[in-house]
């Protein structure tokens, strides 16, 4: 999995520090990116999932598309 971490997210030396989030072998981001997604009500999009109907994220997406 370490080889799937983008170059700009790798530390200058040593191994990337957890938590690193992956969906299969696709790198999703680190804690900071997850926290930002949570603050923006975009957790499902961050995880590569479809937001369930009635969720804040689905409502925000519907407003954007309207």
PDB file of N, CA, C and O in Angstrom:
ATOM      1  N   UNK A   1       0.809  -1.194   0.000  1.00  0.00           N
ATOM      2  CA  UNK A   1       0.000   0.000   0.000  1.00  0.00           C
ATOM      3  C   UNK A   1       0.857   1.266   0.000  1.00  0.00           C
ATOM      4  O   UNK A   1       0.465   2.290  -0.559  1.00  0.00           O
ATOM      5  N   UNK A   2       2.008   1.188   0.620  1.00  0.00           N
ATOM      6  CA  UNK A   2       2.843   2.391   0.700  1.00  0.00           C
ATOM      7  C   UNK A   2       3.178   2.953  -0.666  1.00  0.00           C
ATOM      8  O   UNK A   2       3.308   4.166  -0.829  1.00  0.00           O
ATOM      9  N   UNK A   3       3.317   2.080  -1.645  1.00  0.00           N
ATOM     10  CA  UNK A   3       3.659   2.563  -2.983  1.00  0.00           C
ATOM     11  C   UNK A   3       2.503   3.318  -3.629  1.00  0.00           C
ATOM     12  O   UNK A   3       2.708   4.022  -4.619  1.00  0.00           O
ATOM     13  N   UNK A   4       1.295   3.187  -3.091  1.00  0.00           N
ATOM     14  CA  UNK A   4       0.130   3.882  -3.643  1.00  0.00           C
ATOM     15  C   UNK A   4      -0.073   5.274  -3.054  1.00  0.00           C
ATOM     16  O   UNK A   4      -0.940   6.017  -3.513  1.00  0.00           O
ATOM     17  N   UNK A   5       0.706   5.631  -2.055  1.00  0.00           N
ATOM     18  CA  UNK A   5       0.604   6.967  -1.460  1.00  0.00           C
ATOM     19  C   UNK A   5       1.263   7.959  -2.417  1.00  0.00           C
ATOM     20  O   UNK A   5       2.410   7.756  -2.814  1.00  0.00           O
ATOM     21  N   UNK A   6       0.556   9.032  -2.795  1.00  0.00           N
ATOM     22  CA  UNK A   6       1.133  10.011  -3.724  1.00  0.00           C
ATOM     23  C   UNK A   6       2.432  10.615  -3.188  1.00  0.00           C
ATOM     24  O   UNK A   6       2.624  10.735  -1.978  1.00  0.00           O
ATOM     25  N   UNK A   7       3.299  10.984  -4.094  1.00  0.00           N
ATOM     26  CA  UNK A   7       4.605  11.539  -3.729  1.00  0.00           C
ATOM     27  C   UNK A   7       4.486  12.740  -2.798  1.00  0.00           C
ATOM     28  O   UNK A   7       5.268  12.875  -1.857  1.00  0.00           O
ATOM     29  N   UNK A   8       3.511  13.615  -3.052  1.00  0.00           N
ATOM     30  CA  UNK A   8       3.394  14.824  -2.238  1.00  0.00           C
ATOM     31  C   UNK A   8       2.899  14.540  -0.823  1.00  0.00           C
ATOM     32  O   UNK A   8       2.955  15.425   0.031  1.00  0.00           O
ATOM     33  N   UNK A   9       2.418  13.332  -0.556  1.00  0.00           N
ATOM     34  CA  UNK A   9       1.940  12.960   0.776  1.00  0.00           C
ATOM     35  C   UNK A   9       2.919  12.059   1.520  1.00  0.00           C
ATOM     36  O   UNK A   9       2.662  11.662   2.656  1.00  0.00           O
ATOM     37  N   UNK A  10       4.035  11.740   0.884  1.00  0.00           N
ATOM     38  CA  UNK A  10       5.039  10.896   1.534  1.00  0.00           C
ATOM     39  C   UNK A  10       5.972  11.752   2.374  1.00  0.00           C
ATOM     40  O   UNK A  10       6.315  12.867   1.982  1.00  0.00           O
ATOM     41  N   UNK A  11       6.383  11.240   3.527  1.00  0.00           N
ATOM     42  CA  UNK A  11       7.354  11.993   4.326  1.00  0.00           C
ATOM     43  C   UNK A  11       8.715  12.001   3.637  1.00  0.00           C
ATOM     44  O   UNK A  11       9.009  11.137   2.811  1.00  0.00           O
ATOM     45  N   UNK A  12       9.537  12.980   3.983  1.00  0.00           N
ATOM     46  CA  UNK A  12      10.862  13.098   3.365  1.00  0.00           C
ATOM     47  C   UNK A  12      11.708  11.855   3.626  1.00  0.00           C
ATOM     48  O   UNK A  12      12.489  11.436   2.771  1.00  0.00           O
ATOM     49  N   UNK A  13      11.548  11.276   4.799  1.00  0.00           N
ATOM     50  CA  UNK A  13      12.281  10.053   5.106  1.00  0.00           C
ATOM     51  C   UNK A  13      11.386   9.129   5.925  1.00  0.00           C
ATOM     52  O   UNK A  13      10.519   9.590   6.667  1.00  0.00           O
ATOM     53  N   UNK A  14      11.596   7.859   5.788  1.00  0.00           N
ATOM     54  CA  UNK A  14      10.821   6.888   6.546  1.00  0.00           C
ATOM     55  C   UNK A  14       9.519   6.521   5.863  1.00  0.00           C
ATOM     56  O   UNK A  14       9.297   6.837   4.694  1.00  0.00           O
ATOM     57  N   UNK A  15       8.677   5.858   6.605  1.00  0.00           N
ATOM     58  CA  UNK A  15       7.393   5.389   6.090  1.00  0.00           C
ATOM     59  C   UNK A  15       6.291   6.407   6.353  1.00  0.00           C
ATOM     60  O   UNK A  15       6.365   7.169   7.317  1.00  0.00           O
ATOM     61  N   UNK A  16       5.263   6.423   5.493  1.00  0.00           N
ATOM     62  CA  UNK A  16       4.118   7.296   5.766  1.00  0.00           C
ATOM     63  C   UNK A  16       3.470   6.913   7.097  1.00  0.00           C
ATOM     64  O   UNK A  16       3.344   5.734   7.426  1.00  0.00           O
ATOM     65  N   UNK A  17       3.073   7.907   7.833  1.00  0.00           N
ATOM     66  CA  UNK A  17       2.464   7.646   9.126  1.00  0.00           C
ATOM     67  C   UNK A  17       0.973   7.407   8.985  1.00  0.00           C
ATOM     68  O   UNK A  17       0.317   8.045   8.161  1.00  0.00           O
ATOM     69  N   UNK A  18       0.432   6.496   9.779  1.00  0.00           N
ATOM     70  CA  UNK A  18      -1.008   6.273   9.746  1.00  0.00           C
ATOM     71  C   UNK A  18      -1.727   7.458  10.354  1.00  0.00           C
ATOM     72  O   UNK A  18      -1.067   8.241  11.038  1.00  0.00           O
ATOM     73  N   UNK A  19      -2.975   7.652  10.172  1.00  0.00           N
ATOM     74  CA  UNK A  19      -3.818   6.816   9.333  1.00  0.00           C
ATOM     75  C   UNK A  19      -3.788   7.265   7.878  1.00  0.00           C
ATOM     76  O   UNK A  19      -3.830   8.459   7.580  1.00  0.00           O
ATOM     77  N   UNK A  20      -3.719   6.325   7.012  1.00  0.00           N
ATOM     78  CA  UNK A  20      -3.831   6.512   5.567  1.00  0.00           C
ATOM     79  C   UNK A  20      -5.036   5.701   5.140  1.00  0.00           C
ATOM     80  O   UNK A  20      -5.153   4.528   5.496  1.00  0.00           O
ATOM     81  N   UNK A  21      -5.919   6.299   4.393  1.00  0.00           N
ATOM     82  CA  UNK A  21      -7.154   5.626   4.009  1.00  0.00           C
ATOM     83  C   UNK A  21      -7.085   5.171   2.559  1.00  0.00           C
ATOM     84  O   UNK A  21      -6.702   5.929   1.667  1.00  0.00           O
ATOM     85  N   UNK A  22      -7.463   3.919   2.347  1.00  0.00           N
ATOM     86  CA  UNK A  22      -7.463   3.317   1.019  1.00  0.00           C
ATOM     87  C   UNK A  22      -8.813   2.667   0.762  1.00  0.00           C
ATOM     88  O   UNK A  22      -9.495   2.240   1.694  1.00  0.00           O
ATOM     89  N   UNK A  23      -9.192   2.596  -0.504  1.00  0.00           N
ATOM     90  CA  UNK A  23     -10.336   1.814  -0.948  1.00  0.00           C
ATOM     91  C   UNK A  23      -9.747   0.813  -1.929  1.00  0.00           C
ATOM     92  O   UNK A  23      -9.403   1.169  -3.056  1.00  0.00           O
ATOM     93  N   UNK A  24      -9.633  -0.435  -1.502  1.00  0.00           N
ATOM     94  CA  UNK A  24      -8.832  -1.449  -2.192  1.00  0.00           C
ATOM     95  C   UNK A  24      -7.405  -0.919  -2.241  1.00  0.00           C
ATOM     96  O   UNK A  24      -6.806  -0.707  -1.186  1.00  0.00           O
ATOM     97  N   UNK A  25      -6.844  -0.699  -3.413  1.00  0.00           N
ATOM     98  CA  UNK A  25      -5.476  -0.177  -3.469  1.00  0.00           C
ATOM     99  C   UNK A  25      -5.450   1.303  -3.844  1.00  0.00           C
ATOM    100  O   UNK A  25      -4.375   1.876  -4.020  1.00  0.00           O
ATOM    101  N   UNK A  26      -6.617   1.923  -3.968  1.00  0.00           N
ATOM    102  CA  UNK A  26      -6.692   3.348  -4.332  1.00  0.00           C
ATOM    103  C   UNK A  26      -6.540   4.202  -3.079  1.00  0.00           C
ATOM    104  O   UNK A  26      -7.299   4.062  -2.120  1.00  0.00           O
ATOM    105  N   UNK A  27      -5.556   5.081  -3.102  1.00  0.00           N
ATOM    106  CA  UNK A  27      -5.309   5.984  -1.975  1.00  0.00           C
ATOM    107  C   UNK A  27      -6.400   7.042  -1.929  1.00  0.00           C
ATOM    108  O   UNK A  27      -6.659   7.722  -2.922  1.00  0.00           O
ATOM    109  N   UNK A  28      -7.042   7.180  -0.766  1.00  0.00           N
ATOM    110  CA  UNK A  28      -8.104   8.171  -0.601  1.00  0.00           C
ATOM    111  C   UNK A  28      -7.600   9.437   0.068  1.00  0.00           C
ATOM    112  O   UNK A  28      -8.020  10.539  -0.286  1.00  0.00           O
ATOM    113  N   UNK A  29      -6.720   9.289   1.014  1.00  0.00           N
ATOM    114  CA  UNK A  29      -6.199  10.453   1.716  1.00  0.00           C
ATOM    115  C   UNK A  29      -5.737  10.094   3.110  1.00  0.00           C
ATOM    116  O   UNK A  29      -5.707   8.927   3.501  1.00  0.00           O
ATOM    117  N   UNK A  30      -5.382  11.123   3.842  1.00  0.00           N
ATOM    118  CA  UNK A  30      -4.935  10.931   5.214  1.00  0.00           C
ATOM    119  C   UNK A  30      -5.986  11.500   6.161  1.00  0.00           C
ATOM    120  O   UNK A  30      -7.082  11.871   5.741  1.00  0.00           O
ATOM    121  N   UNK A  31      -5.641  11.563   7.428  1.00  0.00           N
ATOM    122  CA  UNK A  31      -6.604  12.042   8.418  1.00  0.00           C
ATOM    123  C   UNK A  31      -7.034  13.471   8.120  1.00  0.00           C
ATOM    124  O   UNK A  31      -8.209  13.812   8.254  1.00  0.00           O
ATOM    125  N   UNK A  32      -6.092  14.295   7.720  1.00  0.00           N
ATOM    126  CA  UNK A  32      -6.411  15.697   7.439  1.00  0.00           C
ATOM    127  C   UNK A  32      -7.437  15.815   6.313  1.00  0.00           C
ATOM    128  O   UNK A  32      -8.379  16.601   6.411  1.00  0.00           O
ATOM    129  N   UNK A  33      -7.258  15.043   5.254  1.00  0.00           N
ATOM    130  CA  UNK A  33      -8.205  15.069   4.137  1.00  0.00           C
ATOM    131  C   UNK A  33      -9.569  14.529   4.571  1.00  0.00           C
ATOM    132  O   UNK A  33     -10.605  15.052   4.162  1.00  0.00           O
ATOM    133  N   UNK A  34      -9.565  13.488   5.395  1.00  0.00           N
ATOM    134  CA  UNK A  34     -10.825  12.943   5.895  1.00  0.00           C
ATOM    135  C   UNK A  34     -11.534  13.969   6.772  1.00  0.00           C
ATOM    136  O   UNK A  34     -12.749  14.140   6.676  1.00  0.00           O
ATOM    137  N   UNK A  35     -10.775  14.649   7.625  1.00  0.00           N
ATOM    138  CA  UNK A  35     -11.362  15.654   8.503  1.00  0.00           C
ATOM    139  C   UNK A  35     -12.004  16.771   7.682  1.00  0.00           C
ATOM    140  O   UNK A  35     -13.103  17.224   8.002  1.00  0.00           O
ATOM    141  N   UNK A  36     -11.325  17.215   6.630  1.00  0.00           N
ATOM    142  CA  UNK A  36     -11.889  18.252   5.760  1.00  0.00           C
ATOM    143  C   UNK A  36     -13.165  17.762   5.088  1.00  0.00           C
ATOM    144  O   UNK A  36     -14.138  18.509   4.985  1.00  0.00           O
ATOM    145  N   UNK A  37     -13.168  16.520   4.634  1.00  0.00           N
ATOM    146  CA  UNK A  37     -14.369  15.954   4.012  1.00  0.00           C
ATOM    147  C   UNK A  37     -15.511  15.909   5.016  1.00  0.00           C
ATOM    148  O   UNK A  37     -16.659  16.193   4.676  1.00  0.00           O
ATOM    149  N   UNK A  38     -15.197  15.556   6.235  1.00  0.00           N
ATOM    150  CA  UNK A  38     -16.226  15.509   7.273  1.00  0.00           C
ATOM    151  C   UNK A  38     -16.782  16.904   7.550  1.00  0.00           C
ATOM    152  O   UNK A  38     -17.992  17.075   7.698  1.00  0.00           O
ATOM    153  N   UNK A  39     -15.910  17.885   7.617  1.00  0.00           N
ATOM    154  CA  UNK A  39     -16.349  19.259   7.864  1.00  0.00           C
ATOM    155  C   UNK A  39     -17.206  19.793   6.719  1.00  0.00           C
ATOM    156  O   UNK A  39     -18.083  20.630   6.934  1.00  0.00           O
ATOM    157  N   UNK A  40     -16.951  19.311   5.506  1.00  0.00           N
ATOM    158  CA  UNK A  40     -17.689  19.763   4.325  1.00  0.00           C
ATOM    159  C   UNK A  40     -18.864  18.848   3.982  1.00  0.00           C
ATOM    160  O   UNK A  40     -19.452  18.970   2.908  1.00  0.00           O
ATOM    161  N   UNK A  41     -19.204  17.939   4.886  1.00  0.00           N
ATOM    162  CA  UNK A  41     -20.279  16.967   4.650  1.00  0.00           C
ATOM    163  C   UNK A  41     -20.068  16.219   3.336  1.00  0.00           C
ATOM    164  O   UNK A  41     -20.995  16.068   2.540  1.00  0.00           O
ATOM    165  N   UNK A  42     -18.847  15.758   3.120  1.00  0.00           N
ATOM    166  CA  UNK A  42     -18.513  15.043   1.887  1.00  0.00           C
ATOM    167  C   UNK A  42     -17.801  13.725   2.180  1.00  0.00           C
ATOM    168  O   UNK A  42     -16.938  13.300   1.412  1.00  0.00           O
ATOM    169  N   UNK A  43     -18.156  13.084   3.276  1.00  0.00           N
ATOM    170  CA  UNK A  43     -17.474  11.850   3.677  1.00  0.00           C
ATOM    171  C   UNK A  43     -17.716  10.733   2.665  1.00  0.00           C
ATOM    172  O   UNK A  43     -16.787  10.006   2.313  1.00  0.00           O
ATOM    173  N   UNK A  44     -18.942  10.591   2.199  1.00  0.00           N
ATOM    174  CA  UNK A  44     -19.231   9.520   1.240  1.00  0.00           C
ATOM    175  C   UNK A  44     -18.439   9.720  -0.048  1.00  0.00           C
ATOM    176  O   UNK A  44     -17.887   8.765  -0.594  1.00  0.00           O
ATOM    177  N   UNK A  45     -18.383  10.942  -0.526  1.00  0.00           N
ATOM    178  CA  UNK A  45     -17.605  11.222  -1.738  1.00  0.00           C
ATOM    179  C   UNK A  45     -16.126  10.941  -1.490  1.00  0.00           C
ATOM    180  O   UNK A  45     -15.449  10.384  -2.354  1.00  0.00           O
ATOM    181  N   UNK A  46     -15.629  11.317  -0.334  1.00  0.00           N
ATOM    182  CA  UNK A  46     -14.232  11.057   0.019  1.00  0.00           C
ATOM    183  C   UNK A  46     -13.941   9.563  -0.024  1.00  0.00           C
ATOM    184  O   UNK A  46     -12.892   9.138  -0.508  1.00  0.00           O
ATOM    185  N   UNK A  47     -14.871   8.779   0.482  1.00  0.00           N
ATOM    186  CA  UNK A  47     -14.687   7.327   0.521  1.00  0.00           C
ATOM    187  C   UNK A  47     -15.016   6.652  -0.807  1.00  0.00           C
ATOM    188  O   UNK A  47     -14.833   5.443  -0.949  1.00  0.00           O
ATOM    189  N   UNK A  48     -15.496   7.420  -1.773  1.00  0.00           N
ATOM    190  CA  UNK A  48     -15.827   6.856  -3.076  1.00  0.00           C
ATOM    191  C   UNK A  48     -17.154   6.133  -3.076  1.00  0.00           C
ATOM    192  O   UNK A  48     -17.369   5.216  -3.869  1.00  0.00           O
ATOM    193  N   UNK A  49     -18.050   6.541  -2.184  1.00  0.00           N
ATOM    194  CA  UNK A  49     -19.356   5.907  -2.063  1.00  0.00           C
ATOM    195  C   UNK A  49     -20.455   6.882  -2.467  1.00  0.00           C
ATOM    196  O   UNK A  49     -20.245   8.094  -2.495  1.00  0.00           O
ATOM    197  N   UNK A  50     -21.611   6.345  -2.775  1.00  0.00           N
ATOM    198  CA  UNK A  50     -22.779   7.171  -3.068  1.00  0.00           C
ATOM    199  C   UNK A  50     -23.474   7.506  -1.762  1.00  0.00           C
ATOM    200  O   UNK A  50     -23.753   6.623  -0.950  1.00  0.00           O
ATOM    201  N   UNK A  51     -23.750   8.771  -1.567  1.00  0.00           N
ATOM    202  CA  UNK A  51     -24.419   9.202  -0.335  1.00  0.00           C
ATOM    203  C   UNK A  51     -25.849   8.676  -0.320  1.00  0.00           C
ATOM    204  O   UNK A  51     -26.541   8.749  -1.336  1.00  0.00           O
ATOM    205  N   UNK A  52     -26.304   8.146   0.815  1.00  0.00           N
ATOM    206  CA  UNK A  52     -27.671   7.641   0.887  1.00  0.00           C
ATOM    207  C   UNK A  52     -28.684   8.786   0.830  1.00  0.00           C
ATOM    208  O   UNK A  52     -28.404   9.890   1.296  1.00  0.00           O
ATOM    209  N   UNK A  53     -29.850   8.523   0.264  1.00  0.00           N
ATOM    210  CA  UNK A  53     -30.884   9.566   0.206  1.00  0.00           C
ATOM    211  C   UNK A  53     -31.217  10.070   1.611  1.00  0.00           C
ATOM    212  O   UNK A  53     -31.310   9.294   2.562  1.00  0.00           O
ATOM    213  N   UNK A  54     -31.391  11.364   1.714  1.00  0.00           N
ATOM    214  CA  UNK A  54     -31.735  11.965   2.998  1.00  0.00           C
ATOM    215  C   UNK A  54     -30.538  12.407   3.817  1.00  0.00           C
ATOM    216  O   UNK A  54     -30.703  13.090   4.827  1.00  0.00           O
ATOM    217  N   UNK A  55     -29.337  12.032   3.406  1.00  0.00           N
ATOM    218  CA  UNK A  55     -28.152  12.462   4.148  1.00  0.00           C
ATOM    219  C   UNK A  55     -27.828  13.912   3.788  1.00  0.00           C
ATOM    220  O   UNK A  55     -28.241  14.408   2.740  1.00  0.00           O
ATOM    221  N   UNK A  56     -27.091  14.578   4.659  1.00  0.00           N
ATOM    222  CA  UNK A  56     -26.709  15.966   4.399  1.00  0.00           C
ATOM    223  C   UNK A  56     -25.920  16.076   3.104  1.00  0.00           C
ATOM    224  O   UNK A  56     -26.076  17.028   2.339  1.00  0.00           O
ATOM    225  N   UNK A  57     -25.080  15.093   2.877  1.00  0.00           N
ATOM    226  CA  UNK A  57     -24.257  15.113   1.671  1.00  0.00           C
ATOM    227  C   UNK A  57     -25.111  14.978   0.415  1.00  0.00           C
ATOM    228  O   UNK A  57     -24.873  15.677  -0.570  1.00  0.00           O
ATOM    229  N   UNK A  58     -26.092  14.097   0.437  1.00  0.00           N
ATOM    230  CA  UNK A  58     -26.980  13.915  -0.713  1.00  0.00           C
ATOM    231  C   UNK A  58     -27.797  15.181  -0.961  1.00  0.00           C
ATOM    232  O   UNK A  58     -28.008  15.575  -2.108  1.00  0.00           O
ATOM    233  N   UNK A  59     -28.252  15.810   0.107  1.00  0.00           N
ATOM    234  CA  UNK A  59     -29.019  17.052  -0.036  1.00  0.00           C
ATOM    235  C   UNK A  59     -28.151  18.166  -0.620  1.00  0.00           C
ATOM    236  O   UNK A  59     -28.604  18.916  -1.485  1.00  0.00           O
ATOM    237  N   UNK A  60     -26.915  18.274  -0.156  1.00  0.00           N
ATOM    238  CA  UNK A  60     -26.005  19.297  -0.675  1.00  0.00           C
ATOM    239  C   UNK A  60     -25.693  19.043  -2.143  1.00  0.00           C
ATOM    240  O   UNK A  60     -25.612  19.983  -2.934  1.00  0.00           O
ATOM    241  N   UNK A  61     -25.518  17.787  -2.508  1.00  0.00           N
ATOM    242  CA  UNK A  61     -25.242  17.436  -3.897  1.00  0.00           C
ATOM    243  C   UNK A  61     -26.438  17.759  -4.781  1.00  0.00           C
ATOM    244  O   UNK A  61     -26.271  18.242  -5.901  1.00  0.00           O
ATOM    245  N   UNK A  62     -27.639  17.495  -4.288  1.00  0.00           N
ATOM    246  CA  UNK A  62     -28.851  17.800  -5.050  1.00  0.00           C
ATOM    247  C   UNK A  62     -28.989  19.309  -5.266  1.00  0.00           C
ATOM    248  O   UNK A  62     -29.410  19.746  -6.337  1.00  0.00           O
ATOM    249  N   UNK A  63     -28.638  20.099  -4.260  1.00  0.00           N
ATOM    250  CA  UNK A  63     -28.705  21.560  -4.396  1.00  0.00           C
ATOM    251  C   UNK A  63     -27.695  22.051  -5.424  1.00  0.00           C
ATOM    252  O   UNK A  63     -27.981  22.971  -6.191  1.00  0.00           O
ATOM    253  N   UNK A  64     -26.504  21.433  -5.442  1.00  0.00           N
ATOM    254  CA  UNK A  64     -25.472  21.824  -6.404  1.00  0.00           C
ATOM    255  C   UNK A  64     -25.916  21.535  -7.827  1.00  0.00           C
ATOM    256  O   UNK A  64     -25.660  22.324  -8.736  1.00  0.00           O
ATOM    257  N   UNK A  65     -26.577  20.412  -8.018  1.00  0.00           N
ATOM    258  CA  UNK A  65     -26.978  20.000  -9.359  1.00  0.00           C
ATOM    259  C   UNK A  65     -28.215  20.742  -9.851  1.00  0.00           C
ATOM    260  O   UNK A  65     -28.492  20.758 -11.050  1.00  0.00           O
ATOM    261  N   UNK A  66     -28.957  21.353  -8.942  1.00  0.00           N
ATOM    262  CA  UNK A  66     -30.192  22.061  -9.329  1.00  0.00           C
ATOM    263  C   UNK A  66     -29.915  23.442  -9.862  1.00  0.00           C
ATOM    264  O   UNK A  66     -30.844  24.160 -10.228  1.00  0.00           O
TER     265      UNK A  66
END
